[in-house]
Amino acid sequence: MPEQSLLTDEVRALIGSETPAGTVQVTPRGWRHAVEVYTGRVPAETPAPGESVSGYAIAALETENGGTSRIPDLMPNSLLIANQWEFERPLRMGETLTASSRIVDITERFGGRFGYSIDFRTESVYRDAAGAVVARGGITMTQYDAARRPLGRGCWMTVDSSSIREGDELPLLHIQPSLGMVIRFCALQWTFPVFFYDADAARAAGLPGTIVPGPLKVGLLYRAVDEWLGGAGWVRQVRAAHRRPDPTNSPIDIAGRVARVYEEGGKRRADLELAIINQEGQPSVRGFAVVEFH
């Protein structure tokens, strides 16, 4: 633990700071790569221009947007601990969006698995030509000093929205994220943190070995909900809180239940509670999603 807090007035002044707005596009190439990464399938056809596409494509937009706001390196190690995607409407093939990102909050923690750490929460916003918000992406990164730390088989069908009830469970989605999947995800994002593919580097950072990236896991949560919905609706929001790392090549189950069914804005919606369960039966991720039925 440092002798004094690293959360200085200069660091606090970064809260609210924004990166300059730029443009990103939902491209066939980016969409195809995202689908291959998150589902393991090669799409037979590409959606026509203007047609709605799965929210996976936001991962490619995050890459073009440069990822996150400029976060200072205050400590030697960093790890993603939470992230979310939120959509005001489905993304559309070929559309060009204006993207900007900002630092929403900065906090510090004392004790816990990493000892002293600092958390940075950022948000990226994507707007259409009229200035309307289409989607948001948020992440929370924690910075820490590793040297000082305290020692798919699911059966899917299109859901009948009229029969959905609170308490209904989603079918389990069984996945074993491989190192190949992780490397393809890194290529999609064009970012290659060494602890995702180098076991020695991962252990040096205080991790059990190579791990599955957090944004990949939130995309897998999206996949579980999207496949459950089939053509009955679309995913408005998905978010995840990462409780513990998932080692590469270890099997995981994605579970979910319907927490609430309601009407809002003349649309039928449902809130879902989600979880990624590791092979020890422990939740490694707690998630939440909002879906809207057609």
N, C-alpha and C positions, 0 to 999 in steps of 0.2 A: 504493500500500500504506500502511495506517495506521502511525503511528509505534510503536504498541504493539498487542498482541493485543486483539481485541474479545471474546474468549472468557474473560470474567471469572468469578469465583466466583459472582457474582449470576446470570449467564447460565447457568452450569453447573447452578445450583440448579433451573432449569426442567425439567431432565431428570426424567421420571417424573410431572410435573404433569399432571392430568387436567381435562377440562372436565366440568361436571355432566352426568349421564346424562339423556337425553331419549328420546322415543318417535318412531319413524318408521313409515311403513306402505308396503307394496308396493301401489300403487294402479293401476287400469287406465290412468289418464291418464299417470302417470309411466312405466309400462311401454311404452305406445304411443309416447310421445315418444322414449324410449330406442331402441326398435326403429327408428323413423324416422331418428334421427340416425346410428346405426351401420350400418344396412343400406340406407337409402334407400328402403325399402319401407313402405307403409301397411298395417298388419295388417288382414286381412279379418275376423278374429274375435278376441275377447278371451278369454283363458283363464278358466275358471270359478274361483270362490273355492276355495282350497286346492290348485289345480293348479300344478304346477311351471312356472316361467318362466325365460327366459334370464337369465344373470347381468348383462346390460346394465342391468337395473333397479337395480343397486347405485349407478349414477351418480346417479339421482334420490334415493336414500336419502342419499348423501353431501351433496347439496344441502340436504335437510331437516335433516341433522345439523349444518349450519353449516360443512361442509368439514373443516377441520383444527383442531387445538388452537391456542390463541392463541400466535402466533409473534411475538416482538418485531421491529420494523423496525430492524436494526442498520446496514444499508447501503441505498443508494437504489434498487437494482434487484434483482429476484428472478426466478428461473426454475426450473421443475420439471425435475429431472434423472432421477428414477426413480419408478416407482409400481407397485403390484401389487394384485390382488384375489385373495382366497383364500376358498374355500367349504367348509364342513363338510358341507353338503347343498344341494340346489337351493333357491333362494328360492321362496316360494309366494304366489300371488295373494291379496291381501287381508290377509295376516298383518301383525300389529303387532310391531315389534321395539324393544328398548331399545338405544340407541346411546350410546357414550361414546368419547372420543378422548384421546390422551395424547402427549406428546413423548417419544420413545424414546431419541434420541441427538442430540448437537450436536457437530460437529467443524469444524475450520478447515483451509483449504488455502492453500499458498503457491505462486505460479507457476501455469502452465497458461493456458488460454484466457482466463479471467476475471481473472487475477492473484490477488490475495488474495480469498478468499471464505469464507463460513461456510455449512455445510450443516445443515439441520434435518430430522431423520427423525421422522415422526409415524405413528401407527397409530389407526385407528378400529375398534371392535369392535361387532358387532351380535348381540344375544342374544334368544332367544325367551322366552315367558312362564315357562318352567321354568328359565331362567337358562343354558341351553345355548348355546354359541357357534354361530352360524349362518354368519357371514361376517366377514372382516377386510378392511380396505382400508388400504394404506400408501402414503405418498408421501415423497419427499425433495426439499426445496426448497433451492436455493443462493441466497445473497444476495451481491451484488457491486456494484462501482462502475463503471458503463460508461465514465465519463469517465476512469478511471484504468486501464482494462484494457490489456494488451499488444495493441500493434497486431499399375371392377371387371370382367375378362373370364374369370375362372376357370371351369373345368368341374368341377362338384361332384356327388358321389353319396354315398349312405350307405355308410360304411366297414364291411367285414366284420371284426369284432373278432378272430375266430378266425384270420384270415390275417395280422394285423399282425405285422411283424417289425422288429427293430432295424435302422436304416439306411433304412427306407422313407421316401420323401419325400412331403410333402403337396403337392397341386397348388398352383401359384402363384395368388395372388389379386391381380389388378391393380386399383388404385384411383387416382383422381386427386382428392384431397380439395379441394373447392372452398371459396371464401370463404363461400358459402351454407351448406355443411355445418358450417363452423367457427362461424358465427353461430348456427345451430340448436343446436349443442352448448353454446355460451355461454348460450343461453336455457334449455336443459335444466338446466344447473348454476346458472343465475341469477347468473353472475359474468362480468364483461366486461373483462378486462385489455386495455388499449388496443392493445398490440402484436400482438394477434391479428387486428385489423381495420384498423389505421392504419399504413401503411407508414413514414411519417416517424417516428412514435413508436417503431416497431420498430427502425429504424436508429439512433435516439438511444439505444436500450437495448443497442446493440452487436450486433443481429441483422441478417441479410441482407435482411429485409423481413418482411411478415406471415408467420406460421408456423402450423403445425398443432399444437394443444394436445397436451401429453403424455398426459393422461387419454383424449383422443379416440383417440390411437394405441394405447394399451393396450386400448381397447375394440375397435379394428379387429383386433388380434391375437386377442382373444377370438372375434370374428366368424369369422376364418379357421379357427380350431380348431372352433368350434361347427358351421359349415357342413360341414367335413370329416367330423365325427362323424355328422351327420344324427341319426337316432334311435338310434344304437348306444351312446350313453353321454352323459356330462355333464362339464363342465369344473370340476374341483375347484380349480384355482389357475392364475392367469396373472400374470406380472410382467414388467416391462420396465426396461431401463437405457438411457437416452437419450444417444446418443453425439454427435449433431449435429442441428441443427434441420432440419425439412422445410418448405420454402416452400409456402405455399398455392398451389393450382392446378398443382403439379408432380406428375407421375405417380410412384407408388411400387409396388413389388412386395412382397407378404408371402410369405415362404418358410418352410418348416419341415421337420424330419425327426424320425423316431422315435429317441430316444436310448436308451430302455430300456423293456422290457416285463416286468412282474413281477406277482406276487400279493401282496396286503397286506390283512389283515383279512378274508380270504376273498373278496376282490374282485380282478378283473383290471384292472390299471392300466398306464398308459404315461406316461413323461416325454418331453416334446417340446422340442426346441431350435428357436427361432423367430428371425426377423430381418425387419426392414423395410429394403429395398434402394432407394436413391434412383436417379434417372435417370443418375447417373454411375457406378452399379454399386457404390457404397459403402454399408455398413450404417449406417443412421442410428439404428437401435434393435436391441439384442440382447434377445431375450425367452426365456421359459421357461414351460412349461405342464405341468400334471398333469391327465390325464383318467382317468375311471373308466368302464369298460364295463358295460352292463346284463347 
